[in-house]
Amino acid sequence: MLDALNTGMFPIKISIIEDSAIHLEWIKAEFHEDVMFEIVSADRLARKGLESIKSIQPNLVIVDFQLEDMTGLEVAKRIKAYSEQIKVFMITAHTEATIVERIYQDKNIDALAIKGSQYFGHNLKSAIKDVADGGAYLDPSLLNKLRESSKSNVISDLTKREFEIFIQSNAGKSDMKIAEDLCVELSYIKNLKSKITKKMKDANMDSLLRKLCENSYPDNIIL
């Protein structure tokens, strides 16, 4: 998948809607002086953030799941109603299975990251670049929770080794790196990934999981 530079989307224009002042400032600091990104608006209230989005028209919006005046899901719905081209990158501190499933099942969500996850800070920039270019991102820390959930039969149907490869692949490892780490032949990894893909295609999956299976991830995302 081409990155933002290759598609001409440079810099990636980002709006942030986050009611926690601490988290808002942390996110802004992550992109400070990085020419790949431009923070075009940062708001703590959903209604103000939506006004900024309509005025500025960013490429991607980072939005918290729980805001003071509106849920992140309602914000995502309104963003997509305004423009389906704007990507919605949702963040949350919640890891409860019911909440996670409600978010990733939502057709308006392009990515889901967990605050405090071991992957959050490491993966944020790479994940945003991939999502801005049409990919998807689901925090790898959630995949085990989804596998254990009765509503996530697609993931739970994967064998232990298939699931291991699935989670590593979607956290950014190349096929070659996975093969090296597992001490197996590259052809073995490719064969299992083909089986995973077939299972996913044959299943009735939610949009975010389907995107994860259809898109490859950049090697600089950390597992």
VOGU-3710 file (C-alpha; in Angstrom, 3 decimals, decimal comma):
1> mldalntgmf> 0,000/0,000/0,000  1,340/3,435/-0,892  1,932/5,847/1,929  0,734/9,418/2,177  3,827/10,767/0,429  3,335/8,548/-2,631  -0,334/9,435/-2,989  0,394/13,149/-2,865  -1,405/13,578/0,467  1,329/15,581/2,115
11> pikisiieds> 1,062/16,601/4,840  -1,828/14,605/6,295  -4,253/17,136/7,741  -5,503/15,973/11,136  -8,299/17,247/13,362  -8,478/16,126/16,981  -11,558/15,936/19,204  -10,489/14,945/22,728  -12,038/16,271/25,955  -9,064/15,385/28,142
21> aihlewikae> -6,656/18,335/28,119  -3,737/16,059/29,009  -4,423/13,580/26,215  -5,106/16,375/23,741  -1,755/18,012/24,427  0,039/14,641/24,276  -1,415/13,840/20,850  -0,529/17,290/19,536  3,027/16,876/20,847  3,395/13,545/19,008
31> fhedvmfeiv> 3,060/15,341/15,657  4,976/18,478/16,572  7,525/19,451/13,907  6,810/16,310/11,843  6,357/17,480/8,252  4,302/14,391/7,406  1,439/15,676/9,543  -0,390/18,936/10,160  -2,741/19,439/13,103  -5,384/21,727/11,608
41> sadrlarkgl> -7,765/21,810/14,576  -7,898/20,571/18,158  -11,131/20,784/20,145  -12,398/19,429/23,443  -16,117/19,518/22,617  -17,703/17,456/19,845  -19,915/20,253/18,528  -16,998/22,644/18,260  -14,901/19,930/16,646  -17,563/19,240/14,026
51> esiksiqpnl> -17,696/22,940/13,182  -13,920/22,933/12,721  -14,085/19,863/10,486  -16,679/21,422/8,188  -14,603/24,576/7,944  -11,161/23,018/7,522  -11,957/19,647/5,840  -9,134/17,493/7,245  -8,010/14,160/5,821  -8,450/12,355/9,138
61> vivdfqledm> -10,073/12,962/12,507  -8,765/11,524/15,775  -11,799/11,345/18,051  -12,242/10,053/21,589  -14,997/7,514/22,175  -16,389/9,293/25,230  -16,797/13,066/24,974  -18,569/15,535/27,236  -21,345/16,517/24,850  -21,610/13,585/22,437
71> tglevakrik> -20,400/10,028/21,936  -17,564/9,394/19,543  -19,862/7,122/17,536  -22,287/9,988/16,977  -19,392/12,227/15,965  -18,202/9,596/13,470  -21,705/9,324/12,025  -21,907/13,086/11,507  -18,418/13,243/9,998  -19,223/10,558/7,426
81> ayseqikvfm> -22,582/12,189/6,662  -20,659/15,359/5,866  -17,891/13,612/3,892  -17,230/9,903/3,466  -13,678/10,768/2,404  -12,682/11,894/5,904  -11,161/9,020/7,866  -12,234/8,455/11,472  -9,514/7,256/13,843  -11,171/6,490/17,174
91> itahteativ> -9,286/6,267/20,459  -10,551/5,058/23,819  -9,390/3,896/27,219  -12,170/1,297/27,308  -11,199/-2,319/26,673  -14,458/-4,019/27,684  -15,465/-6,506/24,994  -18,976/-5,078/24,594  -17,674/-1,551/24,017  -14,856/-2,662/21,723
101> eriyqdknid> -17,267/-4,717/19,612  -19,720/-1,817/19,391  -16,963/0,433/18,068  -15,330/-1,886/15,524  -18,714/-3,001/14,183  -19,603/0,600/13,357  -19,351/1,199/9,607  -18,172/4,782/10,199  -15,016/3,781/12,077  -11,791/3,310/10,090
111> alaikgsqyf> -9,462/2,644/13,017  -9,509/1,927/16,737  -6,594/2,487/19,123  -6,452/2,001/22,882  -5,010/4,685/25,147  -2,387/3,163/27,370  -1,870/0,174/25,095  1,751/-0,878/24,570  1,187/-0,176/20,869  -0,477/3,239/21,143
121> ghnlksaikd> 2,492/5,580/21,118  4,679/3,345/18,939  2,083/2,769/16,230  0,157/6,038/16,151  1,955/7,774/13,287  2,351/4,694/11,085  -1,256/3,660/11,682  -2,545/7,127/10,809  -0,523/7,205/7,585  -1,959/3,829/6,572
131> vadggayldp> -5,545/4,745/7,476  -5,280/8,080/5,664  -4,330/6,108/2,565  -7,372/3,842/2,794  -6,188/1,122/5,162  -7,448/0,196/8,604  -6,021/-0,183/12,091  -7,173/-2,155/15,108  -5,012/-2,058/18,216  -3,297/-5,486/18,377
141> sllnklress> -4,014/-5,647/22,112  -7,707/-6,099/21,246  -7,392/-9,120/18,998  -7,187/-11,638/21,824  -10,293/-10,114/23,397  -12,141/-10,379/20,093  -11,043/-13,974/19,652  -12,526/-14,880/23,029  -15,807/-13,128/22,256  -18,729/-15,222/21,028
151> ksnvisdltk> -19,591/-12,462/18,568  -16,197/-12,710/16,875  -16,515/-16,189/15,396  -14,288/-15,381/12,443  -11,261/-14,811/14,652  -12,131/-17,595/17,077  -12,281/-20,054/14,148  -8,618/-19,474/13,362  -6,213/-22,124/14,605  -3,705/-21,109/17,271
161> refeifiqsn> -0,918/-20,726/14,689  -3,171/-18,907/12,199  -4,199/-16,473/14,911  -0,571/-15,933/15,908  0,298/-15,029/12,314  -2,829/-12,893/11,955  -2,040/-10,753/15,000  1,626/-10,326/14,024  0,773/-9,444/10,446  -1,786/-6,848/11,474
171> agksdmkiae> 0,681/-5,346/13,940  3,034/-4,634/11,064  5,441/-7,543/10,749  6,416/-8,590/7,244  6,013/-12,223/6,171  9,791/-12,597/6,183  10,096/-11,257/9,741  7,313/-13,560/10,989  9,010/-16,555/9,359  12,332/-15,634/10,955
181> dlcvelsyik> 10,806/-15,177/14,410  8,906/-18,474/14,231  11,861/-20,311/12,661  9,791/-21,568/9,722  9,974/-21,301/5,948  8,545/-18,210/4,256  6,342/-20,455/2,105  4,741/-21,829/5,291  3,740/-18,332/6,394  2,352/-17,468/2,961
191> nlkskitkkm> 0,363/-20,710/2,884  -1,209/-20,040/6,292  -1,991/-16,440/5,339  -3,814/-17,739/2,268  -5,907/-19,985/4,522  -6,633/-17,048/6,841  -7,691/-14,882/3,916  -10,033/-17,588/2,625  -11,661/-17,966/6,034  -12,169/-14,226/6,206
201> kdanmdsllr> -13,622/-14,029/2,700  -16,018/-16,872/3,416  -17,255/-15,242/6,619  -19,703/-12,442/7,287  -17,257/-10,031/8,862  -17,517/-6,537/10,204  -15,965/-3,844/8,037  -12,936/-3,046/10,182  -11,846/-6,685/10,483  -12,355/-7,148/6,763
211> klcensypdn> -10,122/-4,162/6,072  -7,453/-5,622/8,335  -7,407/-8,770/6,227  -7,419/-6,936/2,909  -4,655/-4,451/3,668  -0,997/-5,044/4,395  0,671/-2,905/7,032  3,940/-0,948/6,900  6,949/-2,680/8,424  7,620/0,213/10,800
221> iil> 4,561/-0,523/12,920  5,853/-2,152/16,088  4,631/-5,435/17,558
//
